[in-house]
Amino acid sequence: MDVPLWFALLAVGYLGIKLFRPPLWLICVLLLGGYLLADSLLASVIDTAVK
């Protein structure tokens, strides 16, 4: 079964917010930090480490 990545991330994010109830500021910091990290020089290092 092939599930699109965006759908899997959406489901995990929804369940994480519903079950763990993190504060809104923490969600915003994690999303912004991930966005900024993906555009940095460390993105290639993280990509090779994950693969």
DSSP file (Angstrom, degrees, kcal/mol; ACC not computed):
  #  RESIDUE AA STRUCTURE BP1 BP2  ACC     N-H-->O    O-->H-N    N-H-->O    O-->H-N    TCO  KAPPA ALPHA  PHI   PSI    X-CA   Y-CA   Z-CA
    1    1 A M              0   0    0      0, 0.0     2,-0.6     0, 0.0     0, 0.0   0.000 360.0 360.0 360.0 126.1    0.0    0.0    0.0
    2    2 A D        -     0   0    0      0, 0.0     0, 0.0     0, 0.0     0, 0.0  -0.865 360.0-172.7-100.3 119.5    1.5    3.3   -1.0
    3    3 A V        -     0   0    0     -2,-0.6     5,-0.0     2,-0.0     0, 0.0  -0.939  28.7-115.2-110.7 129.6    0.6    6.3    1.2
    4    4 A P     >  -     0   0    0      0, 0.0     4,-2.0     0, 0.0     3,-0.3  -0.329  21.1-126.0 -62.1 145.2    1.6    9.8    0.1
    5    5 A L  H  > S+     0   0    0      1,-0.2     4,-2.6     2,-0.2     5,-0.2   0.883 108.8  55.4 -60.7 -40.3    4.2   11.4    2.4
    6    6 A W  H  > S+     0   0    0      1,-0.2     4,-2.0     2,-0.2    -1,-0.2   0.869 108.5  48.9 -63.3 -35.1    2.0   14.5    2.9
    7    7 A F  H  > S+     0   0    0     -3,-0.3     4,-2.4     2,-0.2    -1,-0.2   0.906 111.1  48.7 -70.9 -40.7   -0.9   12.3    4.1
    8    8 A A  H  X S+     0   0    0     -4,-2.0     4,-2.5     2,-0.2     5,-0.2   0.914 113.4  47.4 -64.6 -42.5    1.3   10.3    6.5
    9    9 A L  H  X S+     0   0    0     -4,-2.6     4,-2.6     1,-0.2     5,-0.2   0.888 111.5  51.1 -65.6 -38.9    2.8   13.6    8.0
   10   10 A L  H  X S+     0   0    0     -4,-2.0     4,-2.5    -5,-0.2    -2,-0.2   0.916 111.8  46.7 -63.6 -43.2   -0.7   15.1    8.3
   11   11 A A  H  X S+     0   0    0     -4,-2.4     4,-2.4     2,-0.2     5,-0.2   0.924 114.6  46.0 -66.1 -44.8   -2.0   12.0   10.2
   12   12 A V  H  X S+     0   0    0     -4,-2.5     4,-2.4     1,-0.2    -2,-0.2   0.904 114.2  49.0 -65.4 -40.9    1.0   11.8   12.5
   13   13 A G  H  X S+     0   0    0     -4,-2.6     4,-2.3    -5,-0.2     5,-0.2   0.913 111.7  48.7 -64.2 -42.9    0.8   15.6   13.2
   14   14 A Y  H  X S+     0   0    0     -4,-2.5     4,-2.3    -5,-0.2    -2,-0.2   0.933 114.3  44.9 -63.2 -46.3   -2.9   15.5   13.9
   15   15 A L  H  X S+     0   0    0     -4,-2.4     4,-2.7     1,-0.2     5,-0.3   0.881 111.9  53.4 -66.5 -37.1   -2.6   12.5   16.3
   16   16 A G  H  X>S+     0   0    0     -4,-2.4     4,-2.2    -5,-0.2     5,-0.5   0.908 111.7  44.4 -63.6 -42.0    0.4   14.1   18.0
   17   17 A I  H  X5S+     0   0    0     -4,-2.3     4,-1.1     3,-0.2    -2,-0.2   0.902 116.8  46.1 -69.6 -40.3   -1.4   17.3   18.6
   18   18 A K  H  <5S+     0   0    0     -4,-2.3    -2,-0.2    -5,-0.2    -1,-0.2   0.893 121.3  35.6 -69.6 -39.4   -4.6   15.6   19.8
   19   19 A L  H  <5S+     0   0    0     -4,-2.7    -2,-0.2    -5,-0.2    -3,-0.2   0.887 127.9  30.1 -85.3 -39.6   -2.8   13.1   22.1
   20   20 A F  H  <5S-     0   0    0     -4,-2.2    -3,-0.2    -5,-0.3    -2,-0.1   0.683  83.8-150.3 -98.1 -18.6    0.1   15.0   23.6
   21   21 A R     << -     0   0    0     -4,-1.1    -4,-0.1    -5,-0.5    -3,-0.1   0.918  20.3-170.9  49.8  57.1   -1.4   18.5   23.6
   22   22 A P        -     0   0    0      0, 0.0    -1,-0.1     0, 0.0     5,-0.0  -0.399  32.5 -91.6 -72.0 156.8    1.9   20.5   23.1
   23   23 A P    >>  -     0   0    0      0, 0.0     4,-1.6     0, 0.0     3,-0.5  -0.336  31.5-118.9 -67.0 152.3    1.7   24.3   23.5
   24   24 A L  H 3> S+     0   0    0      1,-0.2     4,-2.2     2,-0.2     5,-0.2   0.842 112.3  57.9 -62.1 -35.5    1.1   26.3   20.4
   25   25 A W  H 3> S+     0   0    0      1,-0.2     4,-2.3     2,-0.2    -1,-0.2   0.864 104.6  52.2 -65.1 -34.1    4.4   28.1   20.7
   26   26 A L  H <> S+     0   0    0     -3,-0.5     4,-2.3     2,-0.2    -1,-0.2   0.889 108.5  50.1 -68.9 -39.0    6.3   24.8   20.6
   27   27 A I  H  X S+     0   0    0     -4,-1.6     4,-2.3     2,-0.2    -2,-0.2   0.928 112.3  47.6 -62.1 -45.3    4.6   23.7   17.5
   28   28 A C  H  X S+     0   0    0     -4,-2.2     4,-2.6     1,-0.2     5,-0.2   0.897 111.8  49.8 -64.7 -40.7    5.4   27.0   15.8
   29   29 A V  H  X S+     0   0    0     -4,-2.3     4,-2.7     2,-0.2     5,-0.2   0.914 112.2  47.6 -65.5 -42.3    9.1   26.8   16.9
   30   30 A L  H  X S+     0   0    0     -4,-2.3     4,-2.3     2,-0.2    -2,-0.2   0.908 114.3  46.2 -66.0 -41.6    9.5   23.3   15.6
   31   31 A L  H  X S+     0   0    0     -4,-2.3     4,-2.0     2,-0.2    -2,-0.2   0.932 116.6  44.0 -66.7 -45.1    7.8   24.1   12.2
   32   32 A L  H  X S+     0   0    0     -4,-2.6     4,-2.5    -5,-0.2     5,-0.2   0.902 114.0  50.8 -66.8 -40.7    9.8   27.2   11.7
   33   33 A G  H  X S+     0   0    0     -4,-2.7     4,-2.4    -5,-0.2    -2,-0.2   0.900 111.0  48.1 -63.6 -41.1   13.1   25.5   12.9
   34   34 A G  H  X S+     0   0    0     -4,-2.3     4,-1.8    -5,-0.2    -1,-0.2   0.885 111.9  50.1 -66.0 -38.5   12.6   22.7   10.5
   35   35 A Y  H  X S+     0   0    0     -4,-2.0     4,-0.7     2,-0.2    -2,-0.2   0.922 114.2  43.8 -65.5 -44.3   11.8   25.0    7.6
   36   36 A L  H  < S+     0   0    0     -4,-2.5     3,-0.5     1,-0.2    -2,-0.2   0.862 112.6  52.5 -70.0 -35.4   14.9   27.1    8.3
   37   37 A L  H >< S+     0   0    0     -4,-2.4     3,-1.3     1,-0.2     6,-0.2   0.848 102.9  58.4 -68.4 -34.0   17.1   24.0    8.8
   38   38 A A  H 3< S+     0   0    0     -4,-1.8    -1,-0.2     1,-0.3    -2,-0.2   0.744 108.8  45.9 -67.5 -22.0   16.0   22.6    5.5
   39   39 A D  T 3< S+     0   0    0     -4,-0.7    -1,-0.3    -3,-0.5    -2,-0.2   0.289 100.6  90.2-102.3   9.1   17.3   25.7    3.7
   40   40 A S  S X  S-     0   0    0     -3,-1.3     3,-1.0    -4,-0.1     4,-0.3  -0.340  92.5 -99.5 -98.5-179.2   20.6   25.7    5.6
   41   41 A L  T >> S+     0   0    0      1,-0.2     3,-0.6     2,-0.1     4,-0.6   0.725 117.6  66.1 -70.7 -22.0   24.0   24.2    4.9
   42   42 A L  H 3> S+     0   0    0      1,-0.2     4,-2.6     2,-0.2    -1,-0.2   0.601  78.2  84.3 -75.7 -10.0   23.3   21.4    7.3
   43   43 A A  H <> S+     0   0    0     -3,-1.0     4,-2.3    -6,-0.2    -1,-0.2   0.891  89.7  48.8 -62.2 -40.0   20.5   20.1    5.1
   44   44 A S  H <> S+     0   0    0     -3,-0.6     4,-2.1    -4,-0.3    -1,-0.2   0.878 111.4  50.0 -68.7 -35.5   22.9   18.1    3.0
   45   45 A V  H  X S+     0   0    0     -4,-0.6     4,-1.9     2,-0.2    -2,-0.2   0.919 113.0  45.9 -66.8 -42.7   24.6   16.6    6.1
   46   46 A I  H  X S+     0   0    0     -4,-2.6     4,-2.3     2,-0.2    -2,-0.2   0.890 110.5  54.6 -66.5 -38.6   21.2   15.6    7.5
   47   47 A D  H  X S+     0   0    0     -4,-2.3     4,-1.9    -5,-0.2    -2,-0.2   0.918 110.8  44.1 -62.3 -44.7   20.1   14.2    4.2
   48   48 A T  H  < S+     0   0    0     -4,-2.1    -1,-0.2     1,-0.2    -2,-0.2   0.851 113.2  52.1 -70.1 -32.7   23.2   11.9    3.9
   49   49 A A  H  < S+     0   0    0     -4,-1.9    -2,-0.2     1,-0.2    -1,-0.2   0.865 110.5  48.0 -69.9 -35.3   22.9   10.9    7.6
   50   50 A V  H  <        0   0    0     -4,-2.3    -2,-0.2     1,-0.2    -1,-0.2   0.874 360.0 360.0 -73.3 -36.8   19.2    9.9    7.2
   51   51 A K     <        0   0    0     -4,-1.9    -1,-0.2    -5,-0.2    -2,-0.2   0.479 360.0 360.0 -79.5 360.0   19.9    7.9    4.0
